[in-house]
Amino acid sequence: MQLNFPIFPEQASSMAGQVDALYLFLVLITTFFSLLIAILIVFFAIKYRRTPERQAEQIHGSTLLEIVWTVIPLGISMVIFVWGAVIYYHMERPPANPLEIYGVGKQWMWKFQHPGGQREINTLHVPTGRDVKVTMISQDVIHSFFVPAFRVKQDVLPNRYVFTWFKATQPGTYHLFCSQYCGTKHSGMVGQIVVMTPEDYANWLASGKAEGSLASLGEKAFQQYGCTTCHRPDSGARGPNLEGVYGRPVRLTDNRVVLADDNYIRESILEPNAKVVSGFQSIMPTFRGVVSEDEIIAITEYIKHLAPQEANPLNNRTTPTQIRDSEVPNIQKENERQQNQQQPAQQTPQGTRPANPSGKKP
């Protein structure tokens, strides 16, 4: 009878082989030194066992031996560190122009939204041979997105977007787990990743029922909640112009410079007073409890697709949020210069009288 007992899950992503190679190296190194130590313990216990004929001898240290057992473990440790750091670097930096999919974890299910507006629950369809970036957030507690066949695991946090990416290499259906205990029905929070050929994936997208693209749904929500009343590209706008702002530095009223990413947009919707854009007043109301997480994702996607404008001067009222990347160092230097000017030119020591430049008696 043939036993089907694989040691590792099947490799179905571009990173799976690299992760398995490092893991196998760790297993072999651990096994080798464990056996070496066990054999040496038995050998020395037998050779140097206590007998009436044996007399105790003074043993002096060996500098060469101490150098060897210090340098070799150090070298092995550095190999493991560099190897793991390289894999971690690639896993934490998605390639350019990936297929972006949004995910929401909640007790006890996974929800996914495709750029075309297709929605899935506990199932995610992706094509082979294409980088897929999944941006996720939790609606309640900490979850963990875990696909063993892809060697991908990412904790999903409430109130903060996180992401993971992968490139599927083999068509098939693969397990999706939540590997972080999230409540009484944690074991039931499972799903599947359906990997398809690019042709089959295109047919699946075309056959799916969608109300419109994710960006178009965001535009509807943007208009529904009256965002266009303040965020418009004219000099009388009460809010910053959002065209082309995504992914660019934003200057705040306290002269800080932050990046307009997914987390910044979400915070600006739910906590508008946390980071107020320079040149505008804190008049935007909070939409916490009004806008759903799915609508925030759609609005973020809509802002991403707004046509970027040509960078304008820093003091332009219509686009005060748009700052050239090359101007950020100049802004920081200008802030330091202003802070230095605000300091008193001459400090008066405590207990002494200030100088009388006129020379007259008081």
C-alpha positions in Angstrom: 0.0 0.0 0.0 1.4 3.4 -1.0 1.4 6.0 1.7 0.6 9.6 0.8 2.4 11.4 3.6 4.2 14.5 2.3 6.7 16.1 4.6 6.1 19.6 3.2 3.0 21.2 1.7 3.2 21.4 -2.1 5.1 24.4 -3.5 2.6 26.6 -5.4 4.3 30.0 -5.3 7.5 31.7 -6.4 8.8 32.1 -2.8 7.9 28.5 -1.6 11.1 27.0 -2.9 13.3 29.6 -1.2 11.5 29.3 2.1 11.7 25.5 2.0 15.5 25.6 1.1 16.2 27.7 4.2 14.0 25.5 6.4 15.7 22.4 5.1 19.1 23.9 5.8 18.0 24.7 9.4 16.8 21.1 9.9 20.0 19.6 8.6 22.2 21.9 10.7 20.2 21.2 13.8 20.2 17.4 13.1 24.0 17.3 12.4 24.9 19.2 15.6 22.4 17.3 17.7 23.8 14.0 16.6 27.4 15.2 17.0 26.8 16.4 20.6 25.0 13.2 21.5 27.8 11.0 20.0 30.5 13.0 21.8 28.7 12.8 25.1 28.5 9.0 24.9 32.1 8.7 23.6 33.6 10.9 26.4 31.4 9.2 29.0 32.8 5.9 28.1 36.4 6.9 27.5 36.8 9.1 30.6 34.7 7.0 33.0 35.9 6.8 36.5 38.0 3.7 37.3 40.3 2.8 40.3 43.3 2.7 38.0 42.8 6.2 36.5 44.3 9.2 38.2 42.9 12.7 37.8 44.9 14.9 35.5 45.0 18.7 35.1 43.7 19.7 31.6 44.8 23.0 30.2 42.7 25.0 27.6 43.3 25.0 23.9 43.2 28.4 22.2 42.9 26.8 18.8 39.9 24.8 19.9 38.2 27.8 21.4 38.7 29.8 18.2 37.3 26.9 16.1 34.1 26.4 18.2 33.5 30.2 18.2 34.2 31.0 14.5 32.3 28.0 13.0 29.0 28.6 14.9 29.3 32.4 14.2 29.7 31.7 10.5 26.8 29.4 10.4 24.6 31.9 12.3 25.6 34.7 9.9 24.7 32.5 6.9 21.3 31.8 8.4 20.8 35.5 9.2 21.7 36.8 5.7 19.8 34.1 4.0 16.6 34.8 6.1 17.0 38.5 5.7 17.2 38.3 1.9 14.0 36.2 1.8 12.2 38.6 4.3 13.3 41.6 2.2 11.7 40.1 -0.9 8.5 39.0 0.9 8.0 42.5 2.4 8.4 44.4 -0.8 5.9 43.6 -3.5 7.0 44.0 -7.1 5.8 46.9 -9.2 2.3 46.9 -10.8 0.8 43.9 -9.0 -2.8 42.8 -9.1 -4.2 44.5 -6.1 -7.0 42.8 -4.1 -8.5 44.0 -0.8 -9.4 41.6 2.0 -11.3 42.0 5.3 -11.1 39.6 8.1 -13.9 39.3 10.6 -15.2 36.7 13.0 -15.2 34.2 11.4 -14.8 34.7 7.6 -12.7 36.3 4.9 -14.1 38.8 2.4 -12.2 39.8 -0.7 -12.8 42.5 -3.3 -11.3 42.6 -6.8 -10.5 45.8 -8.7 -13.3 45.0 -11.1 -15.8 44.9 -8.3 -16.1 41.1 -7.9 -16.6 40.1 -4.3 -15.9 36.7 -2.7 -16.3 35.2 0.8 -13.9 32.6 2.0 -12.6 32.1 -1.6 -10.1 34.0 -3.6 -9.5 33.5 -7.3 -6.1 34.5 -8.7 -4.2 33.9 -11.9 -0.9 32.1 -12.3 2.3 33.9 -13.2 1.2 37.3 -11.9 2.2 39.1 -8.7 -0.8 39.5 -6.4 -0.9 42.0 -3.6 -3.6 41.5 -0.9 -4.2 44.5 1.3 -6.1 43.5 4.4 -7.6 44.8 7.6 -9.6 43.3 10.5 -13.0 44.5 11.6 -12.7 43.0 15.1 -9.8 41.1 16.5 -6.4 40.0 15.2 -6.5 37.4 12.5 -3.8 35.8 10.4 -3.8 35.2 6.6 -2.0 31.8 6.1 -1.7 29.9 2.9 0.7 26.9 3.5 1.2 26.1 -0.2 2.4 29.7 -0.8 4.5 29.8 2.4 2.7 33.1 3.1 1.5 34.2 6.6 0.5 37.8 7.5 -1.2 39.0 10.7 -4.3 41.0 9.9 -4.8 43.9 12.4 -7.8 46.1 13.3 -7.6 49.8 12.5 -4.6 49.3 10.2 -4.0 48.1 6.7 -1.4 45.4 6.2 -0.4 43.6 3.0 1.1 40.4 1.7 2.0 39.3 -1.8 2.6 36.1 -3.8 2.9 34.8 -7.3 1.1 31.5 -7.8 2.8 29.1 -10.1 0.5 26.1 -10.3 -3.3 26.0 -11.0 -5.3 24.3 -8.3 -7.2 24.9 -5.1 -5.2 25.6 -1.9 -6.1 25.9 1.8 -6.5 29.3 3.4 -6.4 29.4 7.2 -6.6 31.9 10.1 -3.5 30.9 12.1 -4.2 33.4 15.0 -6.8 32.3 17.6 -9.7 34.7 17.1 -12.6 33.3 19.2 -14.7 30.3 19.8 -15.2 29.5 16.0 -11.5 30.1 15.1 -11.2 26.6 13.7 -14.0 27.3 11.3 -12.4 30.4 9.8 -11.1 28.6 6.7 -11.2 29.3 3.0 -9.5 28.4 -0.3 -7.3 30.1 -2.9 -8.3 29.1 -6.4 -5.4 29.5 -8.8 -6.4 29.6 -12.5 -4.6 30.1 -15.8 -4.7 33.7 -17.1 -7.3 32.7 -19.7 -9.6 31.0 -17.1 -9.2 33.9 -14.7 -10.2 36.4 -17.4 -13.3 34.3 -18.1 -14.1 34.1 -14.4 -13.9 37.9 -14.1 -16.1 38.3 -17.1 -18.7 35.9 -15.8 -18.8 37.4 -12.3 -21.6 39.6 -11.2 -20.3 43.1 -10.2 -22.1 46.4 -9.8 -19.1 48.1 -11.2 -15.4 48.5 -10.7 -14.1 49.1 -7.1 -13.1 52.6 -8.2 -16.5 53.4 -9.6 -18.1 52.2 -6.3 -15.8 54.4 -4.5 -16.8 57.4 -6.6 -20.5 56.8 -5.8 -19.7 56.6 -2.1 -17.5 59.8 -2.5 -20.5 61.6 -3.9 -23.1 60.0 -1.6 -21.4 61.3 1.5 -20.9 64.8 0.1 -17.1 64.6 -0.2 -17.2 66.5 -3.5 -18.5 69.6 -1.6 -15.2 70.3 0.0 -12.6 68.3 -2.0 -12.7 70.0 -5.3 -10.0 71.5 -7.5 -10.7 75.2 -7.2 -9.5 78.1 -5.0 -12.7 78.1 -3.0 -12.4 74.5 -1.8 -12.7 73.9 1.9 -10.7 70.7 1.7 -7.5 69.6 -0.1 -7.6 68.6 -3.7 -7.2 64.8 -3.8 -6.2 64.4 -7.5 -2.9 62.7 -7.7 -2.3 62.9 -3.9 -2.1 59.1 -3.4 1.5 57.9 -2.8 2.9 61.5 -2.4 4.2 63.4 0.6 1.6 65.6 2.4 2.5 68.6 4.5 0.4 69.1 7.7 -0.4 72.1 9.8 2.4 71.3 12.3 4.9 71.1 9.4 5.2 67.4 9.5 5.4 65.5 6.2 3.5 62.2 5.9 2.9 59.8 3.0 -0.6 59.7 1.6 -1.1 55.9 1.6 -4.0 53.6 2.4 -3.7 54.1 6.2 -3.5 57.8 5.9 -6.7 58.0 3.8 -8.5 55.7 6.2 -7.4 57.8 9.2 -8.4 61.0 7.5 -12.0 59.6 7.0 -12.4 58.2 10.5 -10.2 60.7 12.5 -10.0 63.8 10.3 -8.5 65.9 13.1 -5.5 63.6 13.6 -3.6 64.9 10.6 -4.9 68.3 9.2 -3.4 69.4 5.9 -1.5 72.6 5.8 -3.6 75.5 4.6 -6.9 74.2 5.7 -8.9 74.3 8.9 -10.1 71.3 11.0 -13.7 71.4 9.9 -14.2 67.9 8.5 -16.6 65.7 10.6 -15.7 62.2 11.5 -17.4 59.4 9.4 -16.7 56.7 12.0 -19.8 54.5 12.3 -21.2 56.0 9.1 -18.9 54.6 6.4 -18.4 50.9 6.3 -15.0 49.2 5.9 -15.9 48.1 2.4 -16.8 51.7 1.4 -13.5 53.0 2.8 -11.7 50.5 0.6 -13.7 51.6 -2.4 -13.1 55.3 -1.7 -9.4 54.6 -1.3 -9.3 52.8 -4.7 -11.2 55.8 -6.2 -8.6 58.2 -4.9 -5.8 56.1 -6.3 -7.4 56.4 -9.7 -7.8 60.2 -9.7 -5.7 61.7 -12.4 -2.5 63.2 -11.0 -1.9 66.8 -11.7 1.4 68.6 -12.4 3.1 69.5 -9.2 2.2 73.0 -8.2 4.1 75.5 -5.9 3.9 74.7 -2.2 1.7 77.6 -1.3 -0.9 77.0 -4.0 -4.2 76.9 -2.3 -5.8 74.4 -4.7 -3.3 71.7 -4.1 -1.5 72.3 -0.9 -1.0 68.6 -0.3 1.1 68.0 -3.3 4.8 68.2 -2.6 7.6 67.3 -4.9 9.8 64.5 -3.5 12.9 66.8 -4.1 11.3 69.5 -2.0 11.0 67.5 1.2 14.6 68.1 2.4 14.2 71.9 1.7 11.0 71.9 3.8 12.8 70.2 6.7 15.7 72.7 6.5 13.2 75.6 6.5 11.4 74.2 9.6 14.7 74.0 11.4 15.6 77.6 10.4 12.3 78.9 11.7 12.7 77.0 15.0 16.1 78.5 15.5 14.8 82.1 14.8 12.1 81.6 17.4 14.7 81.0 20.1 15.9 84.1 22.1 19.0 85.7 20.6 20.4 86.3 24.1 19.8 84.2 27.2 19.7 86.2 30.5 21.2 84.2 33.4 19.0 83.8 36.4 19.8 86.3 39.1 21.5 88.9 36.9 20.1 92.1 35.4 19.8 92.5 31.6 22.3 94.8 29.9 21.4 98.5 29.4 22.4 99.3 25.9 21.4 103.1 26.3 23.9 103.7 29.1 21.4 105.7 31.1 20.6 105.0 34.6 17.2 103.4 35.2 
